Amino acid sequence: MSATALRWCAVPLGLLAFATRLAIALWWQPVTWRFSLALGLLFMLGATLVAVGIPFGIFALISRRYRRPAEFALGEGGFTVAPSAVFGATQTILWMFLGAGLVPTERVPNSDSVRLAEFGPGWFVSLALLGGFMAGALAFLVVRRPRLLLDTEGLTIRRLWRSTRLAWEDLAPGGPLPPAKKTQRHLQLYRKPPPNYPNYVPAEAIPIGWLDIDPAYLAAAIRHYAEDPQDRAAIGTVAELDRLRAPQCSGVHEDVDSLK
């Protein structure tokens, strides 16, 4: 399954999460009133975990064979790295699930049942908050951040609110190191220390946990361009992309295989 298809699977699964959360409030919650307070809360917690587990379980089955690619995409005058499809999809599902809790409900008078609250001023507030949650959920799919761009002059880290530009000449040799473990969320970049400041090592973090690329491959590629200026001019070309795919290319594939 492609990253695009995987990302948009979040929409039906998010709607499923929304429906199950609302169903708990309308139909399961009255059932828990038949028990003690402690037992009722326990049953509500169990039902909530099951409800959120269903869409996330389905998504886990769909995405279990998806692997972040060990290559760049072409675009924007260089190599680009898109945001993580898995992270965006899971956040969309979660925000839709939480948004269902904003739908106003009320207990039916003289009855052990729940219904949607009668329309009134409170609905406007609830709908505004619900709209915010739904917009936030969809933003994870349509706002393509964070992103990473590599070009002949350096690399750019584009986050949600800001961008950071680093020239190849400014990066310290020997780094970045490959991730120490698969769950590592950031990749540290170090600038060359200025003269007479041997301990000056400010770092910039690449959010690899939120990017759709193999972290070891990315670390090896950045290290290669930081240390080998003669290859920078080819960044953004099909020929260079093919060269990076070659098994003998600069230890890139050895670093990737070391994490498997």
N, C-alpha and C positions, 0 to 999 in steps of 0.2 A: 504494500500500500504506500502511495506517495505521501509526502509530508503534508501537502495541501488537503488531500482526502482525509488524512488522519485528523488534521486540525478541525475540519468542518464536521467531523463526526460528533463534535462537542455540542452542536446545536440540538439534534434530536435527543441526545443523552442528557443535556441540560434541561430540556423540556420534561423529560421523564423524571429527573430529579425534582423539578418544580412540582409536578403532579403528585409524586409520592409524598413529598413534604406536606402538601396541602391536604392530601387524603388522610394523613396522620391526624391533622388538626380537626378535620370534619368528622371522621368516622372512628378512628382508633382512640382518640383522647376520651370520648364519652365512656368507652369500655373500661378505661383505667379508673374511672370514678367509683366503680363497684368494689374497689379494693382499698386497703389502707393507703395513707398518703405515701409512705415509704415504698410500698409495693407498686403503687400507681406510677410514681416517679421512675422506678426501675423499669417498668414495662414501657414507659414513654421513651426512656433512654435506649432501650433495646430496639424499639421500633424505629427510632431515628437512625440508629447505626445501620439497621437493615436497609432502610430507605436510601441512605446515602451510599451504602455499599453496593446496591444493585447497579446504578449507572457507572460507578467507578470500577466495579468488577467487570462489567461488559467492556468498558474502555481498556482495561488491563488485558483482556483476551484479544481485543482488536489490535492493540499496540505491542503485544509481546514479541512479535517477530521484527518489529521496526528497529533499525539500528541507525544511529546518527552517521551521516556519510563521512567518509574519509577523503573528502575533496572539496574544493571551493566551487562557487558558481561564478559565471562571468557577468559583469555588469558594472555600471557607474565608473567606467574607466579603470577597472582593476578587477580584483577578486572580491567577492562579497560572501558574507555568512549571514543567513537568515535567523530569526528568532526560533527558539525551540517549539516544535509543533506539540510535543507532549506537555510541556509546561503550560502553554497557552490554552490547550484543550481542557486540562484538569482544572485550571482556574475558572474557565467559563462554566464548567459543570458545577463547581463549588459555589460560585456567586449566584447562579440561578437557583440552586438549592436553598441558599440563605435568603434569597429574595422572596421565596414563597412564604416565609415567616412574617412578611410584612402585609400580607393580605388580611384585612380585618375580619375577624370572626366573632361570634357571640353565642352564648348559651341560650337555647330556646327556653323561654319562661315556662316554669312548671314541667320541665322535661329534662331527661338525661340525654340530650342531643345537642349538636352544634350546627350552626348555619353561618353563612356569610352575613356580616353585620348589615343592618339596614343603612341605606345610603344617607350620608350626612356629611357635615364639615370634616369629620375625621377621615373620610375617604380621600379627600383631596391631598391631605398630608401623606397618607399611606401610598397613594398612587404616585406622588412625586418621589418618595423614597424608593418605591418599587421600580420606577422608571430609571432612577439612578443606578440601582443594582443591575438592571438588565443592560443598561448602557455600558456599565463597567464590565459586565460579562462579555459582551460583544467586542469591547475594546481590545480584549486579549487576542481576538482573532483578526481584527482589521488593522490595528495599530502595530506596524512592523518594527517594534523595538523590543529589546536592544538588537543592534546590527553591528557588524564589523566589516570594514572596508580596508583592503590592502591595495596600494598602488605603488608606482615607481618611487615615490618620495617618502612613503611611510605608511602608517596605519591610522585609522580613525575608529574610535569606539563611540557609537551613537546610542546613548541611553534615552530614557523617556524625556527628560528635561534638559539634558546637556550633551555635548559631544566633546571628546578629548582627542587631540591630534598629537601623534608622536612620530618624529622623523626617524628613519632607519639609523642615521648617524648618531642619534642621541641614545640609542639603546645599548646597554652594557653587553659585551660579548659573553657567550656561554649560557645565555638564557633566552627565553624562560625555560625552566626545567619542566620535564613532563609531569603530569599530575601524579601524586604519590598514591592515589586511590581513585576508584571509579566514581565515588560520591563527592569528589572535590568540586566545589562550586565556583571557585575563582582561580585564575591563572595570573601570577604576579609578573609584571614587567618592571625591570629596573633600568633607570637612566644611568649613563656614564657620570661618575662624580666629577665635579668641576676641579680645576687645579687647586692644590693645597687643601682639599677637603676629602681625604681618603675614606672617611666614614659616612660621607653624604650619599645615601642610597635611597632617595624617594622612589616609591613604587606606584604603579598604576595597575589596577586589577581588571582583567578581562572576565566578564561574567559568563564563563563557559557552561555553567549549569543552566543558563537561559539561551544558549545558542545551539543551532542545529548543525553541529559538526563534531567529529571525533576530537576530543581534547588533546590527545597525544599527537595526532596528526597536525593540529593547529600549532602546538608548541614547537614541534620540529620544523615546521615551515617558517615560522617567525624567526626562530633561531638561525635557520639557514640564510634568510635574507639579511638579518642583522650582521652576520659574519662574512657573507659573500656578496659584495657589492656588484660584481659583474653580472649577476643574474637578476638584479632588480629591474632592469630596463624591459625585461620580457614579461613582467607581471601584468596580468590582464589579457594575455594572448592565449589562443588555443594551443599553440605549440608548448608554452610553458605549463599549461594545465596538463597536457599529455606527458610532459617530462616528469611532473610531480607524481603521476600515476605509476611511473616505471618502478619496478621493485628495487632497483639499485640506487634510487634517488636519495642521496644525502642522509641516509639513516632514518628517513621519515617512517617507513613501514616497520623498521625494527622497533621504533618507539611505540607505534600503535600495537604491534604484536605483544610487546612486553606487558601491556595492561589486560590482555585477554586471558 
